[in-house]
């Protein structure tokens, strides 16, 4: 029999590419792409998450599969609200009370963008909404004790933004957020394939290339993958083989933007904390940090040991979940 209960405390990593939700006492309960399919004639939501992602680039005129979050912030408020409502209902089931929700936001968002997140989550059925900065949530999720007076550096590479922060005593001392992350990598891959092979590919194919053979540091052995796209000179479908050495050419530019941003945060960091970071190393989290060789590249350019967190993809959601344990003191 279904048990009616109190609203659960939910931690949500509202990512540009993926929404991950954590429920207190249960762990990660939901991991779905942040994609919504809407019927443009009736404005009705047809599919959300995995089902909608399968429709990307494959829909008839009246159905639009969109990603309502771009570069870490809400670009389509109405669709985001509908997506959140769907996910919160899916998690909360038949609980009588609405849940309290904690949502992650990039470190450099404006007050207007913060308000949009709070409003969307409230409209979607949250009783109370709290916000937490992504790098802080990522640090907690990576198992770093952020309450101590020593410096820790976190580089969180998501789908839309890369958040870099030096954290000490529970807050970020120096931080920056740049709009170069997983999506930007896909964009650079698509551009490169178009320029070099004269073939047009969709974002799904670009992402598959990134995951399977993408790299930003020379590999000992070249790997390859076959892809299909539209030949721009004939307009017909064409199959080509792409090598990881080509991916290195395509991805080195956005990867270096991230390295430069880490460098500039390190330059502004107080000397005492810099010493801590060179002892403890740099922690990398987020799905974007799993691009082959990104840790090696960063380590080579900074001279500091770089570690990828255990469950890099879920780190931010796990950190949000752990922060939920302190919700009662926040609520008061």
C-alpha positions as CSV (number, residue, x, y, z in Angstrom):
1,X,0.0,0.0,0.0
2,X,1.2,3.5,-0.8
3,X,2.3,5.4,2.3
4,X,1.3,9.1,2.6
5,X,4.1,11.0,4.2
6,X,5.6,14.3,5.0
7,X,7.3,16.1,2.1
8,X,10.8,14.9,1.7
9,X,13.9,17.2,1.6
10,X,15.2,17.1,-1.9
11,X,18.5,18.3,-3.2
12,X,18.6,19.1,-6.9
13,X,21.6,19.7,-9.2
14,X,19.7,21.7,-11.9
15,X,22.3,21.1,-14.6
16,X,22.3,22.4,-18.2
17,X,22.7,18.8,-19.4
18,X,21.4,16.6,-16.6
19,X,19.1,17.0,-13.6
20,X,20.3,14.9,-10.6
21,X,18.1,14.7,-7.5
22,X,19.1,13.5,-4.0
23,X,16.6,12.6,-1.3
24,X,17.6,12.7,2.4
25,X,18.0,9.1,3.6
26,X,17.7,7.6,0.1
27,X,20.6,9.0,-1.9
28,X,20.5,9.8,-5.6
29,X,16.9,8.9,-6.8
30,X,16.8,10.6,-10.2
31,X,19.2,11.3,-13.0
32,X,17.6,12.5,-16.2
33,X,18.7,14.8,-19.1
34,X,17.3,18.3,-18.8
35,X,15.3,18.1,-22.0
36,X,11.6,18.8,-22.5
37,X,9.5,18.1,-25.5
38,X,6.6,20.5,-26.0
39,X,3.8,20.7,-28.6
40,X,4.1,24.2,-30.0
41,X,0.4,24.3,-30.9
42,X,-1.1,23.5,-27.5
43,X,2.0,24.3,-25.3
44,X,1.5,20.8,-23.7
45,X,4.5,19.0,-22.3
46,X,4.8,15.7,-24.2
47,X,7.9,14.2,-22.7
48,X,10.6,15.1,-20.1
49,X,14.1,13.7,-19.5
50,X,15.4,10.6,-21.2
51,X,12.3,10.2,-23.5
52,X,12.6,13.8,-24.6
53,X,16.3,13.6,-25.2
54,X,15.7,10.8,-27.7
55,X,13.6,13.3,-29.7
56,X,16.3,16.0,-29.9
57,X,16.8,16.8,-33.6
58,X,14.2,14.2,-34.6
59,X,10.8,15.9,-34.2
60,X,8.1,17.0,-36.6
61,X,7.4,20.7,-36.9
62,X,4.9,21.1,-34.1
63,X,6.9,19.3,-31.5
64,X,9.9,21.1,-30.1
65,X,12.5,19.3,-28.0
66,X,14.4,21.9,-26.0
67,X,16.8,22.3,-23.2
68,X,15.3,25.0,-21.0
69,X,18.7,25.7,-19.2
70,X,21.6,27.3,-21.1
71,X,25.0,28.0,-19.7
72,X,23.9,27.1,-16.1
73,X,20.9,29.5,-15.9
74,X,17.2,29.3,-16.9
75,X,16.7,30.4,-20.5
76,X,13.1,29.3,-20.7
77,X,11.2,29.9,-17.5
78,X,7.9,28.3,-18.3
79,X,9.4,25.1,-19.6
80,X,11.9,24.9,-16.6
81,X,9.0,25.2,-14.2
82,X,7.1,22.4,-16.0
83,X,10.2,20.2,-16.0
84,X,10.8,20.8,-12.2
85,X,7.2,20.1,-11.5
86,X,7.4,16.8,-13.3
87,X,10.6,15.7,-11.5
88,X,9.4,16.9,-8.0
89,X,6.1,15.0,-8.5
90,X,8.0,11.9,-9.6
91,X,10.2,12.0,-6.5
92,X,7.7,13.1,-4.0
93,X,5.0,10.7,-5.0
94,X,1.8,11.0,-2.9
95,X,3.3,12.9,0.1
96,X,0.8,15.2,1.6
97,X,3.2,18.1,2.2
98,X,5.3,19.8,-0.4
99,X,9.1,19.2,-0.1
100,X,11.8,21.6,1.0
101,X,14.2,21.9,-1.9
102,X,17.9,22.9,-2.1
103,X,19.1,23.8,-5.6
104,X,22.6,24.4,-7.0
105,X,23.4,27.5,-8.9
106,X,26.7,28.6,-10.6
107,X,28.8,30.9,-8.5
108,X,28.5,34.0,-10.5
109,X,24.8,34.2,-11.2
110,X,22.9,37.5,-10.8
111,X,20.1,38.3,-8.3
112,X,17.5,38.1,-11.2
113,X,18.8,34.6,-12.2
114,X,18.6,33.5,-8.5
115,X,15.0,34.7,-8.2
116,X,14.1,32.9,-11.4
117,X,15.3,29.6,-9.9
118,X,13.5,30.2,-6.6
119,X,10.3,31.2,-8.4
120,X,10.4,28.2,-10.8
121,X,11.0,25.7,-7.9
122,X,8.2,27.3,-5.8
123,X,5.7,27.2,-8.7
124,X,6.7,23.6,-9.3
125,X,5.6,22.7,-5.8
126,X,8.4,23.3,-3.3
127,X,7.4,24.5,0.1
128,X,10.7,26.3,0.7
129,X,13.6,26.8,-1.6
130,X,17.3,27.2,-0.6
131,X,20.2,27.9,-3.0
132,X,23.8,26.6,-2.7
133,X,26.7,27.5,-4.9
134,X,27.9,24.7,-7.2
135,X,31.6,24.7,-6.2
136,X,30.7,24.5,-2.5
137,X,28.2,21.6,-3.1
138,X,30.8,19.9,-5.3
139,X,33.4,20.2,-2.5
140,X,31.1,18.7,0.1
141,X,30.1,15.9,-2.4
142,X,33.8,15.2,-3.0
143,X,34.2,14.6,0.7
144,X,36.2,17.7,1.5
145,X,35.7,19.2,5.0
146,X,35.0,22.8,3.9
147,X,34.5,24.0,7.5
148,X,38.2,23.9,8.3
149,X,40.4,27.1,7.9
150,X,42.5,25.7,5.1
151,X,42.3,26.2,1.3
152,X,40.8,23.7,-1.1
153,X,40.4,24.3,-4.8
154,X,37.5,22.8,-6.7
155,X,37.0,22.9,-10.5
156,X,33.5,21.8,-11.3
157,X,32.9,21.3,-15.0
158,X,29.3,20.7,-15.8
159,X,27.3,21.0,-19.1
160,X,26.9,24.7,-19.3
161,X,29.4,26.3,-16.9
162,X,32.7,25.6,-15.3
163,X,32.9,26.8,-11.7
164,X,36.3,27.3,-10.1
165,X,36.6,28.2,-6.4
166,X,39.0,28.3,-3.6
167,X,37.1,27.3,-0.5
168,X,38.0,27.9,3.2
169,X,35.9,28.1,6.4
170,X,32.7,27.1,4.5
171,X,32.7,29.9,1.9
172,X,34.5,30.6,-1.3
173,X,37.4,33.0,-1.0
174,X,38.1,33.4,-4.7
175,X,35.9,32.1,-7.4
176,X,35.0,32.5,-11.1
177,X,32.5,30.9,-13.4
178,X,33.0,30.6,-17.2
179,X,30.6,29.5,-19.8
180,X,33.0,26.9,-21.2
181,X,32.0,23.3,-20.3
182,X,30.6,20.1,-21.7
183,X,28.3,21.8,-24.2
184,X,31.0,24.1,-25.5
185,X,33.2,21.0,-26.1
186,X,30.4,19.5,-28.2
187,X,30.1,22.8,-30.1
188,X,33.8,22.8,-30.9
189,X,33.7,19.2,-32.1
190,X,30.8,19.9,-34.4
191,X,32.6,23.0,-35.8
192,X,35.8,21.0,-36.3
193,X,34.1,18.2,-38.2
194,X,32.3,20.7,-40.4
195,X,35.5,22.6,-41.2
196,X,37.8,19.6,-41.7
197,X,35.4,16.9,-43.2
198,X,32.7,19.2,-44.6
199,X,30.1,17.2,-42.7
200,X,27.3,18.5,-40.5
201,X,26.6,16.6,-37.3
202,X,24.1,17.0,-34.5
203,X,24.8,17.7,-30.9
204,X,24.0,14.0,-30.0
205,X,26.8,12.8,-32.3
206,X,29.2,15.4,-31.1
207,X,28.6,14.3,-27.5
208,X,29.1,10.6,-28.5
209,X,32.5,11.6,-30.0
210,X,33.5,13.5,-26.9
211,X,32.5,10.6,-24.6
212,X,34.1,7.8,-26.6
213,X,37.3,9.2,-28.2
214,X,37.5,12.8,-27.0
215,X,40.8,13.8,-25.4
216,X,42.8,17.0,-24.5
217,X,46.1,15.4,-23.9
218,X,48.1,13.2,-26.5
219,X,47.1,9.6,-26.2
220,X,49.7,6.8,-26.5
221,X,47.5,4.9,-28.9
222,X,45.1,6.7,-31.4
223,X,41.5,5.5,-31.1
224,X,38.8,5.8,-33.8
225,X,35.1,6.0,-34.2
226,X,32.7,6.0,-37.2
227,X,30.1,8.7,-37.4
228,X,27.4,9.6,-39.8
229,X,26.4,13.1,-40.8
230,X,25.2,15.2,-43.8
231,X,27.8,15.9,-46.5
232,X,27.5,19.7,-47.1
233,X,28.6,19.5,-50.7
234,X,26.1,16.8,-51.8
235,X,23.5,17.1,-49.1
236,X,23.5,13.3,-48.7
237,X,24.3,11.2,-45.6
238,X,28.0,10.2,-45.3
239,X,30.0,8.1,-43.0
240,X,33.5,9.0,-41.9
241,X,36.1,7.7,-39.4
242,X,37.2,10.2,-36.8
243,X,40.4,9.7,-34.7
244,X,41.2,10.8,-31.2
245,X,44.2,12.9,-32.5
246,X,41.6,15.0,-34.3
247,X,39.5,15.3,-31.1
248,X,42.7,16.7,-29.5
249,X,42.9,19.4,-32.1
250,X,39.2,20.2,-31.7
251,X,39.2,20.3,-27.9
252,X,42.5,21.9,-26.9
253,X,41.2,25.5,-27.3
254,X,38.2,25.2,-24.9
255,X,40.3,23.1,-22.5
256,X,43.0,25.8,-22.4
257,X,40.3,28.4,-21.5
258,X,39.5,26.3,-18.4
259,X,43.2,26.0,-17.6
260,X,43.7,29.8,-17.9
261,X,40.7,30.5,-15.7
262,X,42.2,28.1,-13.0
263,X,45.5,30.0,-13.4
264,X,43.8,33.4,-12.9
265,X,42.0,32.2,-9.7
266,X,45.3,30.9,-8.3
267,X,46.9,34.2,-9.0
268,X,44.3,36.0,-6.9
269,X,44.4,33.5,-4.0
270,X,46.0,34.6,-0.7
271,X,49.5,33.0,-0.3
272,X,48.6,31.0,2.8
273,X,45.7,29.3,0.9
274,X,47.9,28.8,-2.1
275,X,50.3,26.8,0.0
276,X,47.4,24.7,1.2
277,X,46.3,24.0,-2.4
278,X,49.8,23.0,-3.5
279,X,49.8,20.5,-0.6
280,X,46.3,19.2,-1.0
281,X,46.0,19.4,-4.8
282,X,43.0,20.5,-7.0
283,X,39.8,18.5,-7.0
284,X,37.9,18.1,-10.3
285,X,34.2,17.3,-10.3
286,X,31.3,17.3,-12.8
287,X,30.8,15.2,-16.0
288,X,32.9,17.6,-18.1
289,X,36.1,16.7,-16.1
290,X,35.9,13.1,-17.5
291,X,37.1,14.2,-20.9
292,X,40.3,12.1,-21.3
293,X,43.5,13.9,-20.2
294,X,41.9,17.0,-18.8
295,X,43.4,16.3,-15.3
296,X,46.8,15.6,-16.9
297,X,46.7,18.9,-18.9
298,X,45.7,20.9,-15.8
299,X,48.4,19.2,-13.7
300,X,51.1,19.9,-16.3
301,X,50.1,23.6,-16.7
302,X,49.8,24.4,-13.0
303,X,52.4,22.0,-11.5
304,X,49.8,21.1,-8.8
305,X,48.5,17.5,-8.2
306,X,45.0,17.1,-9.8
307,X,42.5,14.6,-8.5
308,X,39.1,13.6,-10.1
309,X,36.5,13.0,-7.4
310,X,35.1,9.5,-7.0
311,X,31.6,10.0,-8.3
312,X,32.4,13.1,-10.4
313,X,29.1,13.3,-12.1
314,X,26.9,13.1,-9.0
315,X,29.3,15.1,-6.8
316,X,27.2,18.3,-6.8
317,X,24.0,16.5,-6.1
318,X,25.6,14.5,-3.3
319,X,27.0,17.7,-1.8
320,X,23.5,19.3,-2.0
321,X,22.1,16.2,-0.3
322,X,24.6,16.5,2.5
323,X,23.9,20.2,2.9
324,X,20.2,19.2,3.4
325,X,21.2,17.8,6.8
326,X,21.7,21.4,8.0
327,X,18.4,22.6,6.5
328,X,16.7,22.9,9.9
329,X,19.3,25.4,11.2
330,X,19.0,27.3,7.8
331,X,15.2,27.2,8.1
332,X,15.3,28.8,11.6
